[in-house]
């Protein structure tokens, strides 16, 4: 039995929601059927972060997986770019 490829995506972390969970936003554009205009939309996903490494503003790679809970069926693969945090001086 051969399994298909795992669906992956890049997203921006928009919030932390509890232990081992992050909220990410993925932007996409679609063409409106009647007029042909392109519209921008954002979808919010809950992602499983096993080691609590991601923080708000990071760009991360996520992969679809088995459901961890009712709304959480994506997992964190790696952090592509860390957010620049301003240190008070």
C-alpha positions in Angstrom: 0.0 0.0 0.0 1.5 3.3 -1.1 0.7 6.5 0.8 0.4 9.9 -0.8 2.5 13.0 -0.3 2.0 14.9 2.9 0.4 18.3 2.4 2.7 21.1 3.6 2.3 24.9 3.7 4.0 28.1 4.9 2.2 30.3 7.4 2.7 33.2 9.9 2.2 32.5 13.6 -0.5 34.9 14.8 -0.9 33.7 18.4 -0.3 31.1 21.0 -3.2 29.2 22.3 -2.4 27.0 25.3 0.4 24.5 25.8 1.8 22.9 22.6 -0.5 24.9 20.4 -0.1 27.8 18.0 -2.5 29.7 15.8 -1.3 30.4 12.2 -2.8 32.5 9.4 -2.4 31.5 5.7 -3.2 34.0 3.1 -4.6 33.0 -0.3 -6.2 34.6 -3.3 -9.1 33.3 -5.4 -10.9 34.5 -8.5 -14.5 35.7 -8.0 -16.6 33.6 -10.4 -18.9 36.2 -11.8 -16.7 39.3 -12.2 -13.2 37.6 -12.4 -11.8 39.9 -9.7 -9.1 38.4 -7.4 -10.0 38.5 -3.7 -7.6 38.0 -0.8 -8.7 35.8 2.1 -7.0 34.4 5.2 -7.7 31.1 7.0 -6.8 30.5 10.6 -5.5 27.1 11.6 -4.5 25.5 15.0 -1.1 23.8 14.8 0.5 21.3 17.2 3.9 22.6 18.5 5.4 19.8 20.5 8.3 21.7 22.0 6.7 25.2 22.2 9.4 26.7 20.0 7.4 29.0 17.8 6.5 32.6 18.8 4.2 35.2 17.4 5.5 36.6 14.1 7.6 33.6 13.0 7.2 32.1 9.6 6.8 28.4 9.9 6.4 25.3 7.8 3.4 23.1 8.7 2.2 19.7 7.6 -1.2 18.0 7.7 -1.4 15.1 10.0 -3.9 13.0 12.1 -6.3 15.0 14.3 -4.8 15.9 17.6 -8.1 17.5 18.8 -11.4 18.7 17.4 -9.8 21.7 15.6 -6.1 20.8 15.5 -5.0 18.6 12.5 -1.7 20.3 11.5 1.8 20.0 13.0 4.8 22.2 13.1 7.6 20.9 10.8 10.2 23.7 11.3 10.7 27.4 11.8 11.8 29.1 8.5 12.3 32.6 9.9 12.3 33.8 13.5 10.5 37.1 14.3 12.6 40.1 15.2 11.9 40.8 18.8 12.7 44.4 20.0 14.7 44.4 23.2 14.1 47.4 25.5 17.3 49.2 26.3 
